[in-house]
Amino acid sequence: MQSLFTPVRLGKADILNRFVMAPMTRSRANVDGSPGSLAATYYAQRADAGLIITEGVFPSADGKGYVRTPGIETEAQIAGWKAVATAVHDAGGRIFMQLMHTGRISHPLLQPEGKAPVAPSAIRPQGQSWTDEGQKDFVTPRALTTVEVKDIIAAYRRATGNALAAGFDGVELHGATGYLPEQFLSSGSNRRTDAYGGSLENRARFILETLAAMIEEAGPGRVGLKISPEMNFNDIKDDAPEETYGYLVEHLNAKDMAYLHVALFGTAKDYHALLRPRFGGAYIVGGGLTRDSAEALLREGKADAVAFGSSFLANPDLPERFRRNAPLNQPDRATFYTPGANGYTDYPTLAQSSGQAAAH
């Protein structure tokens, strides 16, 4: 019977348990977009996860949407990530890099040469962006030309190659949270009239072509996709989400993918019942799980692996805590996106907590 502690194969990756550390923005990158030594420590601390998926990493500079987020485009960025992958592997873990182009969810202060963010269509989203000057209202993005869409797909391909060159076991395309792939997919943000807009087939084209390019670069079994239907974050909307996501998942190349990662937040619809039967590969479930709810999903065959976010952030030894039914550290939300070690690499393990208690 499947449980949190049984091995599983996700594409080409054999992982020792079914714990997945979910991708979480932490805003600790250097000014040049490279991860520093703290990032290597942070991820290595959590290498007991069966699989770590990194924070979102921009594939090209125009994909950056937040302060102190990392890229995988320059030599310095690749070198920084190589140190991270090495640290995780040395600790016995497996790690995928999440590639995240934020599209219109950005600001000129974060863009090369202060240009407007790019998007499928020139539709200004509601909300604000975090910049070095504080929160700024989103601006109207510039609509990509058809040629530029192809260029961004090529950037995802290069980023995939760079991640593998840095030693990663695979990559995940971030297709959720209102970022560029979901902007193309969703009817509320895509008003294009070329091959990448209009019909559902056309709106899904960007994600499917990007995945195909990434798989061609990485080889079968090394590319995953994350989606989050009806999360409605970053002002993303779709007129017929069940039809949209059903179509998308049916057209994924399951045999060549590592997994499909579906995180649900705030929707009453059971998208897992809709999507899992339509996908023939490994299926990861995420979104507010506890030990009991995760075990139930695995026991009932509704997931092959389960993703934990803030609980992994605050508990570097989460699998061991679950094994022992031990209390969990509570995440400090005030330090989620602040620079430095505080709230990043200083959460204690059970052993450290016991040692501190004994010292007192």
Backbone hydrogen bonds, N-H to C=O, Kabsch-Sander energy under -0.5 kcal/mol:
donor,donor_aa,acceptor,acceptor_aa,energy
6,T,3,S,-1.6
8,V,15,I,-2.1
10,L,8,V,-0.6
10,L,13,A,-3.0
11,G,9,R,-0.7
12,K,221,G,-2.6
13,A,10,L,-2.2
14,D,12,K,-0.6
15,I,8,V,-2.9
15,I,13,A,-0.7
18,R,4,L,-2.6
20,V,306,V,-2.3
21,M,51,L,-2.8
22,A,20,V,-0.7
22,A,308,F,-2.5
29,A,68,R,-2.3
30,N,34,S,-3.1
33,G,30,N,-2.0
39,A,36,G,-0.8
40,A,36,G,-1.1
41,T,37,S,-1.9
42,Y,38,L,-2.9
43,Y,39,A,-2.5
44,A,40,A,-2.1
45,Q,41,T,-2.3
46,R,42,Y,-0.6
46,R,43,Y,-1.0
47,A,44,A,-1.6
49,A,46,R,-1.8
50,G,19,F,-1.0
51,L,19,F,-1.7
52,I,94,R,-2.5
53,I,21,M,-2.1
54,T,52,I,-0.5
54,T,96,F,-2.4
57,V,98,Q,-2.3
58,F,70,P,-2.3
63,G,60,S,-2.5
64,K,61,A,-1.4
67,V,130,W,-0.6
69,T,66,Y,-0.9
71,G,33,G,-2.6
72,I,58,F,-1.5
78,I,74,T,-2.5
79,A,75,E,-2.5
80,G,76,A,-2.2
81,W,77,Q,-2.2
82,K,78,I,-2.0
83,A,79,A,-1.7
84,V,80,G,-1.3
85,A,81,W,-2.8
86,T,82,K,-2.4
87,A,83,A,-2.1
88,V,84,V,-2.2
89,H,85,A,-2.6
90,D,86,T,-2.8
91,A,87,A,-1.2
92,G,89,H,-1.8
93,G,88,V,-2.7
96,F,52,I,-3.0
97,M,170,G,-2.1
98,Q,55,E,-0.6
98,Q,96,F,-0.5
99,L,97,M,-0.6
99,L,172,E,-3.2
100,M,57,V,-2.5
100,M,98,Q,-0.6
102,T,63,G,-2.2
102,T,100,M,-0.6
105,I,102,T,-2.1
106,S,104,R,-2.1
110,L,107,H,-2.4
111,Q,107,H,-0.6
111,Q,108,P,-0.9
114,G,111,Q,-2.0
115,K,112,P,-1.7
119,A,142,R,-1.9
123,I,121,S,-2.3
124,R,122,A,-0.5
129,S,136,K,-3.4
131,T,129,S,-0.6
131,T,134,G,-1.6
134,G,131,T,-1.8
136,K,129,S,-2.4
138,F,127,G,-2.2
142,R,117,P,-3.2
144,L,119,A,-2.5
149,V,145,T,-2.0
150,K,146,T,-1.6
151,D,147,V,-1.8
152,I,148,E,-2.1
153,I,149,V,-2.1
154,A,150,K,-2.1
155,A,151,D,-1.7
156,Y,152,I,-2.1
157,R,153,I,-1.8
158,R,154,A,-2.5
159,A,155,A,-2.6
160,T,156,Y,-2.2
161,G,157,R,-2.1
162,N,158,R,-2.6
163,A,159,A,-2.5
164,L,160,T,-2.2
165,A,161,G,-2.3
166,A,162,N,-1.6
167,G,164,L,-1.4
168,F,163,A,-2.2
169,D,95,I,-2.3
170,G,95,I,-0.7
171,V,222,R,-2.6
172,E,97,M,-2.9
173,L,224,G,-2.8
174,H,99,L,-2.4
174,H,172,E,-0.6
175,G,173,L,-1.0
175,G,226,K,-2.0
179,Y,176,A,-1.8
180,L,101,H,-2.0
182,E,179,Y,-0.7
183,Q,179,Y,-2.3
184,F,180,L,-2.0
185,L,181,P,-1.8
186,S,182,E,-2.2
188,G,237,K,-1.9
189,S,186,S,-1.1
190,N,186,S,-1.0
191,R,189,S,-0.6
197,G,194,D,-1.5
199,S,197,G,-1.0
203,R,199,S,-2.6
204,A,200,L,-2.1
205,R,201,E,-0.5
205,R,202,N,-0.7
206,F,202,N,-0.5
208,L,204,A,-2.1
209,E,205,R,-3.0
210,T,206,F,-2.4
211,L,207,I,-2.7
212,A,208,L,-2.0
213,A,209,E,-2.2
214,M,210,T,-2.4
215,I,211,L,-2.9
216,E,212,A,-2.3
217,E,213,A,-1.7
218,A,214,M,-2.6
219,G,215,I,-3.1
221,G,256,D,-2.6
222,R,219,G,-0.9
222,R,256,D,-0.5
224,G,171,V,-2.6
225,L,259,Y,-1.1
226,K,173,L,-2.6
227,I,261,H,-2.5
231,M,228,S,-1.7
235,D,232,N,-0.5
236,I,233,F,-0.6
244,T,240,A,-2.5
245,Y,241,P,-2.9
246,G,242,E,-2.0
247,Y,243,E,-2.3
248,L,244,T,-2.3
249,V,245,Y,-2.5
250,E,246,G,-2.0
251,H,247,Y,-1.3
251,H,248,L,-0.7
252,L,249,V,-1.3
254,A,252,L,-1.6
256,D,253,N,-1.4
257,M,253,N,-0.9
257,M,254,A,-0.6
258,A,223,V,-3.0
259,Y,223,V,-0.7
260,L,282,A,-2.1
261,H,225,L,-3.5
262,V,260,L,-0.6
262,V,284,I,-2.9
263,A,227,I,-2.2
263,A,261,H,-0.6
264,L,262,V,-0.5
264,L,286,G,-1.9
271,Y,269,K,-1.6
274,L,270,D,-1.2
275,L,271,Y,-3.1
276,R,272,H,-2.3
278,R,275,L,-1.1
279,F,275,L,-0.7
279,F,276,R,-1.3
280,G,278,R,-0.5
284,I,260,L,-3.0
285,V,305,A,-2.0
286,G,262,V,-2.1
287,G,307,A,-0.6
294,A,290,T,-2.3
295,E,291,R,-2.4
296,A,292,D,-2.1
297,L,293,S,-1.8
298,L,294,A,-2.0
299,R,295,E,-2.9
300,E,296,A,-2.2
301,G,298,L,-1.3
302,K,297,L,-2.6
303,A,297,L,-0.9
304,D,283,Y,-3.1
305,A,283,Y,-1.3
306,V,18,R,-2.5
307,A,285,V,-2.9
308,F,20,V,-2.7
312,F,309,G,-1.2
313,L,309,G,-1.9
314,A,310,S,-2.1
315,N,311,S,-0.8
318,L,315,N,-1.6
321,R,317,D,-2.2
322,F,318,L,-2.6
323,R,319,P,-2.4
324,R,320,E,-2.1
325,N,321,R,-0.7
325,N,322,F,-0.6
326,A,321,R,-2.8
333,R,331,P,-0.9
335,T,332,D,-1.8
336,F,333,R,-1.4
344,Y,341,A,-2.6
345,T,341,A,-1.7
346,D,341,A,-0.9
353,S,349,T,-2.6
354,S,350,L,-2.6
355,G,351,A,-2.2
356,Q,352,Q,-2.4
357,A,353,S,-2.3
358,A,354,S,-2.5
359,A,355,G,-1.9
360,H,356,Q,-0.9
360,H,357,A,-0.6
